[in-house]
């Protein structure tokens, strides 16, 4: 039945014979009829009396009608099972809460017993997601570092027996590290549109450019140190190529435990755990941009365990050891951000692994030796040239167009973190 304007005469319901002699309640009677017939609103919307109404004092406003405009119309709200009327100005359906279906709210009604804004709901969900991601990454990092110390030994870390034992424990943790992502998905309810291995960078699409371009970009960055090494090397270029293609050289390398650790096992397992497993869990929480910054923090802190061995074997004073640890944390965190960037931009794990292995082989640039070099100006020139070319080619050589569909970027679109940087700036 149509609602009456305020002040209009209202007909009171007449009690039928034999009915209770309680005084008739016009609001209750009108409410029953409105709930059965549906209430017509301006604009053709109808509310069938079902669904979630606003609670007392919510979604209501009163305003005086403007000159020449009709007076305010009553809008229904349900409380205690009866239909009451609250005064709404001009367009009552525009001010109704989102829980009312068909009146500009959500497609499905929801409970209004504990009202929460969309921002509040998103914040609560995002907070739980971020805590789950944080604890998953922390547990994964602790598992990786803890596996290095399950073996009791009084030998240094470079002893072949210690290296072999650590190979075993680290490979076990790395094998089971995808379980952390699986548990995280079950806890958070995140349903990516890619398989677990694809999210971790194990895919064939674009694998050739993902293998060559990141490694070439890293070589350009280390142009100065490479020129410096070539100047100081007692061999000429022909001898270097002859050794590189000699099978006996590679046999010696593959039988050297330290070489295997630095060039094969450590790059693969660290990139698998700290990039392939952590980045997919951080992106839905922080966004793509902040994940590049957050992920290397776990990687840098994980390298603090070297302090334990240096203190145990007294490899320097306490001050020098801790200064060395802070320095190592700084450059490993920067390098971790770079490999996380490569992992996200290429969608492959092989690029970060090869770059990690290359950097372990070259080592940290000997800037001090470069400044004292006999050809100082030439060496410094190539240092600066390499850095300039690196930043100039960083985005073009990691353009996602070379690598196909990026699963990490599609994962970032499942959620919209308020503090995260737009994924489009990193994924295109």
N, C-alpha and C positions, 0 to 999 in steps of 0.2 A: 504494500500500500504506500502511496507517496507520502513523504514527510511534510508536515505543516510548518509554515514559517512561524517564527516566534510571535506571540501575541494573538495568533489566530485562534478562533474558538475551536475547542476540541471536544468531541462527543465521548462521553464516558460510557464504558460498556455496561450493559444491563444484565444483572444476574438472572440466570434461569431459575424456574421454580424448583425448589428442593435444594438449591445450592446454598453454600455457606452464607451466613449473614455478615461475614467480615466485609469491611468497606472495600469497594473495588479499587484496585490500584491501576490508574490509567497507564503508567509506564510499563507495568508488568503485562497488561493486556495488549498494549500496542507492541511490546517486545515479542510476545508470542506470535502475533500476526506477521510482524516483520521477519522473524526467523523462519516462518513457514513460507511466506510468499516471496521473500527477497526484497531488499531495500534498493530502490532505484536512486542512482546518483547522477548529478550533472555529467554529461559526457557519455552516458549509456552504460557505465559500470554498475554491476550488481554485486551485492555481498549477500551470500546465502545464510548468513548467521553462523557459519561454521568457520573453523580456523582459529588463529591466534589473535586476540584483541590486544590493544594497548592496556597496560596496567594503569592504576590511578596516577594521574598527573603526568603521564608520558604521552608524547606525540600530540599534545593539545595546545591550542593557542586561541586567544580571543582578540578580536580587533573590531573596532567600530567600522561599520560600512561606509564606504566612500559616498560622496554626493552623487545621487542619481543611480546608485547601484542597489540591488536588492539586499535585504538584510541577511545576516548569517544563517546558514542552514545547520540543523542538528546532524551530528555524525554518531553512529552507534558504536558502543563498546560493550563488551560482555564482561560481567563481573558477578561471581557467585551464581552463574547459571541464568541470569536475567539480563535483559537488554536495557541499557540506560542510554541517555543522550548527553553528549558533550558538545558545546558550541564550537564551531569551526568557522573560519572566515573565508568567504569567497569560494575557494576550491578545496573542500575538506578532504577529498581523496588524495591531494598532493601532499598533505601533512601526515597522513597515516603512516605508522611504522612499517618497516619492510616485512614484518611477519604476516601482514594481511595479504592474502592472495588476490590477484586480479585488480589491485588498486595501486599499481605502480611499484609493488614490492617484489619479493622473490617469487619464483615459479612454484615453489613448494612451501607450505606453511611450516613454521618452526615454533618452538615453545618460547613464550615471552616471560616465563616465570623468572628467568635470570637474564635480563636484557644485556646484550653486549654489542658494541659497534663492530663494523667490519674491520676497522683498524685494530680493535682489541682482539678479535678472533684471530686475525692474521698474526698479530704480535705473539699471542699465546702459542699458536701452532709453530711459529718460527722459532720461538725460544726453546720449545721441546726438541725441534729438529736440530737446532744448533748444539744443544747439550749432548744429544745422541751422537752427532758427528764429532764433537770435541773428544768425548770419552772413547769413541771407537778409534780415532787417530792416536790418542794418547796410549791406549792399550796396545795398539799395533807397534808403536815406537818402542814401548817398554819391552814387548815380547822380542823384538829384533835385537835390542841391545842386551837384554838379559840372557839371550841364547849364547852370547859370546862368553859368558861367565859361569855356565853350568859345569864346565870342566875345571877341576882344581889342578893347578899346575904352578910350579915355581919357575917356569921357563918364561923368557920374554916372548912378546907377541910375534916376533919375526922367526921364531924357531919353527922348522918344518912340522914337528909333531903338533905344536899348538895351532898352526895354520890348518892342518888336516882336520883336527877336531872341530875347529870353528867352522870349517866348510860344512861339516855334517849338520851341526845345530842350526846354522843360518839357512841352509837349504831346506831343512824341515820347516822352519818358521815361514820361509818364503812360499813353500808349497801350500801351506794352510792359510796364508794371508788372505786369499779371496773369500774365505769364510767370514771374515770381518765385514766385507761389503754385503754378503748375503744376509747376515744377521742384522746389519744396519738397515737394509731394505725392508726386512720383516718388521722391525721395530717402528720405523718411521712411516711405513706404508708408501714409500716412494716406488712408483712403477715406471721405470724408464722404458723407452721404446726400443732399446738395444739389448743384446745379450750381455752377460757378465764379462765374457772375454773381449767383446767389442769395446765395452766401456774401459777396459784395462789396456786398450791399445793393441790387441792381438787381432789384426785384420789384414786383408790382402789389398783392399782398395787403396791405391796411391802409395804402395809400399816402396817403390823405387825412388820417387822424389823424396819421400820421407826418410830414406836412408842416406841419400847423397847431399841434399840441400842443407840440413842442419849441421852435418859434419863439415861441409865446405864453409859455412858461415862461421863455425868455431875456429877453423884454420885461419880464416881472415882475421879474426879477433887476435889470434896469437901470431900474427905476422912478424911482429918485432922480436919476440922470443925465438921464433924459428930462424930468422935471419941471424940472430946472435949466436945460436947453436951452430949454424952452418959455418960461421966465421971462425968459431973456436974449435970446430971438429978437425982432427988431423987427417981425415980422409977427404978425398975429392968427391964430386957428385957421382962419378962413375962407380967408385968403390961403394958408395952408399947404396946405390941401386943393386949392385952385385950381391951385397949382403942381404938386402931386403928380399931378394928372390932366391936365396940359397935355402933349400929345405932343411939343412942342418941347423941353421939359425932358429927356425921355428920349432925344431925338435928340442933344442936347448930351452927355448922359452916355455914350451908346454910342460917341460919336466921341472921347471923352477917354480916352487910353491909361492914365492913372493910375487913373481910375475903373474901367475894365475890369479892370485888374490887381487892384485891391483888393477889388472887389465880385463879380467873376465868375471870372477865371482862377485867382487864388491860392486862394480858398476851395474851388473844385472840385478842383483838382489836389492840393492839400495833404490834403484829406480823403480823396481817392481813394487816395493813396499811403500816408499815415500812419495812416489808420483802416481803410479798406476792404481794403487789402492786408496790412497788418501785423497787425491784430487776429486774423484767422483763423489766422495762423501762430503767434501767441503763445499763444492759448487752450489748445491741446492740451498745451503745455509748462507754463505757469504756472497754468492755470485762469482762469476768467472774472474773478475779483476782482483778481488780481495783473496780469492783462493790462491792466486799466484804469489801473494805476499804472505799468507798464513801458512801454507804448506811447508816452505823452507824453514820455518821456525822449529818444527819438529825435527827436521833434518839436521839443523845446526846444533840443537841441544843434544841430539844423539851422539855427536862427536865429542862431547865433554867426557865420555868414559875413558878417553886416552889419558886424562889427568890421573886416574887411579893407578895406571901402570907406571906413569912417569914418577909419581910420588913413591910408589913401592920400590922401584929400582933406583930412586934418587938421581934422576936424569936432569939435575939442575936444582936451583933454589926454588922455594915455594913461589916467590914473586914472579920469577921468570916463567915457571910452569903455568901459572894462572894467566899471565899476560899472553903466553902462547895459545892457551885455550880460548881466550877472548878473541884473539886474532883469527884463530881457526874457525870459531863460530861465525865470525863476520863474513869471511870469504866463502865458507860453505853455505851460509844462508843466501848470499848473493848468487852463488852458482846454482843452488836449489831453485831460486826464483827463475833463473834462466831456463833450466831444464823443465820446470813446470810450465813455463810459457811455451816451450817447444812441444811439450806433450799436448797441451790444449790446442795449439794452433795447427798441429799436424794430425792429431788423433791417433798417433802411433807411439809405441814404446821404444822402437828400435833406434830412433834418432837420439833421444836423451841418453840411451845406453852407450852408443858409439861416442857421443860427445863427452860423456863421463869418462870413458876409457881413455880417450885422447888427452883429456886434461890431466888424468892421473899420470900419463906417460910424460907429458911435457913438464908438469909441475907448475908451481906458482912462479910467475915471471920474476926473474932476478933483476929488479929495477936498479938496485944499488950497483950491481956489476955492470949494467948497461951504461950507467953514468960514469963509470971509471974505465970504460972500454977504450982501447986505442983508437977506434973509429967511432967515438961517442956520438957525433952529430948524425952519422948515417944510421946508427942503430936506433937512436931516439926518433929520427924521422920515420923509420918503419914502425916503431911503436905507435906513434901518433897516427900514421896513415892507416894502420890496421884497426885502431879504435874508431877512427872517422868512418872508414868503409863499413865497419860492423854496424854502427848505428844507422848508416845510410841504407844498408841492405837488409836490416833486420825484418822489417815488415814485408817488403817485396819477396824475399826468399822464403818467408813462412806464410805466404798468402794461402788461405785454405782452399783456393781454387785448384791448387796442385794436388790436394790430398782427398778430395771428395767430401762426403758427408761426415761431419764432426759429431760424434755421439755425445761428447761432453757438453757441447753447446745446446743440443736438444734437451739434455738433462737440466740445464739451467733454466729452461723455459717452463719446467713443471712447477716452479715456485717463483715468486717475485720478491726477493729480499729487498727490504726498504733501503738498507744501507749498502747494498751491492752495486758495483758499477755495471752499466748496461753491457749485456753479453755481446751485443752487436758490434761493439768497438773492438772486441777481441776475436770474434768468430767470423769476421768478414774483412 
